[in-house]
């Protein structure tokens, strides 16, 4: 299977590196000069490409750029893609980085907005794991400590294919339902970056109802706590801050 990845930051780079390592043919692109992008691609085990070239002759396109950058993608980029090409949205909206985007501030679901901007359906995946976890915490299938990832979208066949990609990287998947259910694993919910196994994530996705009205506040509270530190937080410190927002998850993790 051939994969295109738009964006080589922490998450996009980790996805590219892991997919390449397990045998997928990966092309990457970002906003760097080609000479710099080629160096990045070599480190990731991928092929560098321009934004127009990266989506040619691929089966899956993964978008991993800041939400604010979505409208800056070429307007015709996705219109030329064959209908069978799967587009995965990994993005998360953060006002501190992306600014105040009226539609999202007023409650439009992030991936629904992305789908509208691109003019085609998307699958929401890879957004509720920390990049460190994605790169270093994959486990073999059947391990009770295997971290699970939520996935949402309206195309069941596409979700099955994306789930296979995720399984190959060492993670379970939980089908959250349609794209309209993707809010259950957006920032500020119990399923977002709390790094849970399938049983725990199933409960966390249900618990999202309890936190829906508070999600934006909890998202920003998490950002404030992490950015107020004198030194960058470690992976474990980030997890502790995020998990600490949700009593049920804190109790489970503290009693494992």
C-alpha positions as CSV (number, residue, x, y, z in Angstrom):
1,X,0.0,0.0,0.0
2,X,1.3,3.5,-0.9
3,X,0.9,6.3,1.7
4,X,1.2,10.0,1.3
5,X,1.8,12.2,4.4
6,X,1.3,15.9,4.3
7,X,3.3,17.3,7.3
8,X,6.5,15.9,8.9
9,X,6.1,17.4,12.4
10,X,6.1,15.3,15.6
11,X,3.0,13.3,14.7
12,X,3.4,13.2,10.9
13,X,7.0,12.3,11.2
14,X,6.3,9.5,13.7
15,X,3.6,8.0,11.4
16,X,5.9,8.1,8.4
17,X,8.8,6.5,10.3
18,X,6.6,3.7,11.7
19,X,4.8,3.0,8.4
20,X,8.1,2.9,6.5
21,X,9.6,0.6,9.1
22,X,6.8,-2.0,8.6
23,X,7.1,-2.1,4.9
24,X,4.7,0.6,3.5
25,X,5.9,2.8,0.7
26,X,5.7,6.4,2.0
27,X,6.0,9.8,0.4
28,X,6.2,12.9,2.5
29,X,5.9,16.6,2.0
30,X,6.1,19.8,4.1
31,X,6.8,23.5,3.6
32,X,10.6,23.1,3.8
33,X,12.8,23.7,0.8
34,X,13.2,20.5,-1.2
35,X,16.8,20.0,0.0
36,X,15.8,20.1,3.6
37,X,12.7,17.9,3.0
38,X,14.9,15.3,1.3
39,X,17.1,15.1,4.4
40,X,13.9,14.7,6.5
41,X,12.5,12.0,4.3
42,X,15.8,10.0,4.5
43,X,15.6,10.0,8.3
44,X,12.0,8.8,8.1
45,X,12.7,6.1,5.5
46,X,10.4,7.9,3.1
47,X,10.5,9.7,-0.3
48,X,10.4,13.5,-0.5
49,X,7.8,15.0,-2.8
50,X,6.2,18.3,-3.7
51,X,2.7,19.0,-2.5
52,X,1.3,18.2,-6.0
53,X,3.4,15.1,-6.4
54,X,2.8,13.6,-3.0
55,X,-0.8,12.7,-3.7
56,X,-0.1,11.0,-7.0
57,X,-0.4,7.2,-7.3
58,X,-1.2,6.6,-3.6
59,X,-3.9,4.6,-1.7
60,X,-4.0,6.8,1.4
61,X,-3.3,10.4,2.1
62,X,-2.6,11.4,5.8
63,X,-3.0,15.1,6.7
64,X,-0.9,16.0,9.7
65,X,-0.5,19.8,9.7
66,X,-1.8,22.6,12.0
67,X,-5.5,23.2,11.6
68,X,-4.9,26.8,10.6
69,X,-2.9,25.5,7.6
70,X,-5.7,23.4,6.1
71,X,-7.2,26.3,4.0
72,X,-3.7,27.0,2.6
73,X,-3.6,23.6,0.8
74,X,-4.0,23.9,-3.0
75,X,-7.7,24.1,-3.7
76,X,-7.6,21.5,-6.5
77,X,-5.3,19.0,-4.6
78,X,-8.0,16.7,-3.5
79,X,-10.4,17.2,-6.3
80,X,-8.0,15.3,-8.6
81,X,-7.7,12.3,-6.3
82,X,-9.6,9.1,-7.3
83,X,-12.6,8.5,-5.1
84,X,-11.1,5.3,-3.7
85,X,-8.1,7.1,-2.1
86,X,-8.6,7.4,1.6
87,X,-7.9,10.7,3.3
88,X,-7.1,10.6,7.0
89,X,-7.4,13.7,9.2
90,X,-5.1,13.6,12.2
91,X,-5.5,17.3,13.1
92,X,-6.5,18.8,16.4
93,X,-7.6,22.4,16.9
94,X,-5.7,24.4,19.5
95,X,-6.5,28.1,19.7
96,X,-3.1,29.0,21.2
97,X,-1.5,27.8,18.0
98,X,-4.2,28.2,15.3
99,X,-5.9,31.3,16.6
100,X,-9.6,31.8,17.0
101,X,-11.3,30.1,14.1
102,X,-14.9,31.2,14.3
103,X,-16.6,28.0,13.0
104,X,-14.6,25.8,15.4
105,X,-15.0,28.1,18.3
106,X,-18.8,28.1,17.7
107,X,-18.9,24.3,17.9
108,X,-18.4,22.9,14.4
109,X,-16.6,19.5,14.6
110,X,-13.0,19.7,13.7
111,X,-13.0,16.9,11.1
112,X,-16.3,17.9,9.6
113,X,-14.8,21.3,9.0
114,X,-11.6,19.7,7.5
115,X,-13.8,17.6,5.2
116,X,-15.6,20.7,4.0
117,X,-12.4,22.5,3.4
118,X,-11.0,19.6,1.3
119,X,-14.2,18.9,-0.5
120,X,-14.2,15.2,0.2
121,X,-14.8,12.6,3.0
122,X,-12.2,12.1,5.7
123,X,-11.5,9.5,8.3
124,X,-10.5,10.9,11.7
125,X,-7.6,8.8,13.1
126,X,-4.2,9.1,14.8
127,X,-5.3,12.3,16.6
128,X,-5.7,10.9,20.1
129,X,-2.2,9.5,20.8
130,X,0.9,11.4,21.7
131,X,3.6,11.2,19.1
132,X,6.0,9.6,21.5
133,X,3.5,6.8,22.2
134,X,2.9,6.3,18.5
135,X,6.7,6.0,17.8
136,X,7.7,3.9,20.9
137,X,4.7,2.2,22.6
138,X,3.4,-0.2,19.9
139,X,2.8,-3.7,21.1
140,X,1.9,-7.1,19.5
141,X,-1.8,-7.9,19.0
142,X,-3.4,-9.5,22.0
143,X,-1.2,-7.8,24.6
144,X,-3.6,-6.5,27.4
145,X,-1.6,-3.3,27.7
146,X,-1.8,-2.5,24.0
147,X,-2.9,1.1,23.5
148,X,-6.0,1.7,21.5
149,X,-6.8,4.5,19.1
150,X,-10.2,5.9,18.3
151,X,-11.3,6.2,14.7
152,X,-14.4,7.9,13.2
153,X,-15.8,8.3,9.7
154,X,-18.7,7.5,7.4
155,X,-17.0,4.9,5.1
156,X,-16.8,1.5,6.9
157,X,-14.6,0.0,4.3
158,X,-12.1,2.9,4.6
159,X,-12.1,2.5,8.3
160,X,-11.3,-1.2,8.0
161,X,-8.3,-0.3,5.9
162,X,-7.1,2.4,8.3
163,X,-7.5,0.0,11.2
164,X,-5.2,-2.4,9.4
165,X,-2.6,0.3,9.1
166,X,-2.9,1.1,12.8
167,X,-2.8,-2.6,13.8
168,X,0.5,-2.9,11.8
169,X,1.9,-0.1,13.9
170,X,1.1,-2.0,17.1
171,X,-2.1,-0.4,18.3
172,X,-5.8,-1.5,18.6
173,X,-8.6,0.6,17.1
174,X,-12.1,1.4,18.3
175,X,-14.7,2.4,15.7
176,X,-16.3,5.4,17.3
177,X,-18.9,5.6,14.5
178,X,-19.6,8.3,12.0
179,X,-17.6,11.5,11.6
180,X,-20.2,13.3,13.7
181,X,-19.0,11.2,16.6
182,X,-15.4,12.3,16.2
183,X,-15.9,14.9,19.0
184,X,-15.6,12.0,21.4
185,X,-11.8,11.9,20.8
186,X,-11.1,15.6,20.3
187,X,-8.9,17.5,22.8
188,X,-10.5,17.9,26.2
189,X,-12.3,14.6,26.3
190,X,-11.3,11.5,28.3
191,X,-10.3,9.6,25.1
192,X,-7.8,12.2,24.0
193,X,-4.2,11.4,24.7
194,X,-4.8,9.4,27.8
195,X,-3.3,6.3,26.3
196,X,-5.7,3.6,27.2
197,X,-6.3,0.0,26.2
198,X,-9.4,-1.1,24.3
199,X,-11.5,-1.7,27.4
200,X,-10.5,1.5,29.1
201,X,-11.0,3.5,25.9
202,X,-14.4,2.1,25.3
203,X,-15.5,3.5,28.7
204,X,-13.7,6.8,28.0
205,X,-15.5,7.3,24.8
206,X,-18.8,6.8,26.7
207,X,-17.7,9.2,29.4
208,X,-17.2,11.9,26.8
209,X,-20.9,12.8,27.3
210,X,-20.0,14.0,30.8
211,X,-17.4,16.4,29.6
212,X,-18.8,17.6,26.2
213,X,-19.7,21.1,27.5
214,X,-16.3,21.4,29.3
215,X,-14.0,20.0,26.5
216,X,-12.8,23.4,25.2
217,X,-12.1,24.6,28.7
218,X,-10.2,21.4,29.6
219,X,-8.2,21.5,26.3
220,X,-7.1,25.1,27.1
221,X,-6.5,24.2,30.8
222,X,-4.2,21.4,29.7
223,X,-2.3,23.7,27.4
224,X,-1.9,26.3,30.1
225,X,-0.5,23.8,32.6
226,X,2.0,22.3,30.1
227,X,3.2,25.7,28.8
228,X,3.6,27.3,32.2
229,X,6.4,24.8,33.0
230,X,10.0,26.1,33.2
231,X,11.2,23.0,31.3
232,X,9.5,20.9,28.5
233,X,7.4,18.1,30.1
234,X,8.4,14.5,29.6
235,X,6.1,12.1,28.0
236,X,5.1,10.7,31.4
237,X,4.5,14.2,32.8
238,X,2.3,15.1,29.8
239,X,0.3,11.9,30.4
240,X,-0.1,12.7,34.1
241,X,-1.5,16.2,33.4
242,X,-4.0,15.0,30.8
243,X,-5.1,11.9,32.8
244,X,-5.4,14.1,35.9
245,X,-8.4,15.9,34.3
246,X,-10.6,12.8,34.5
247,X,-11.2,11.1,37.9
248,X,-12.1,7.7,36.5
249,X,-9.0,7.5,34.4
250,X,-6.8,8.8,37.2
251,X,-8.2,6.1,39.6
252,X,-7.7,3.3,37.0
253,X,-4.1,4.3,36.2
254,X,-3.2,4.8,39.9
255,X,-4.5,1.3,40.8
256,X,-3.0,-0.7,38.0
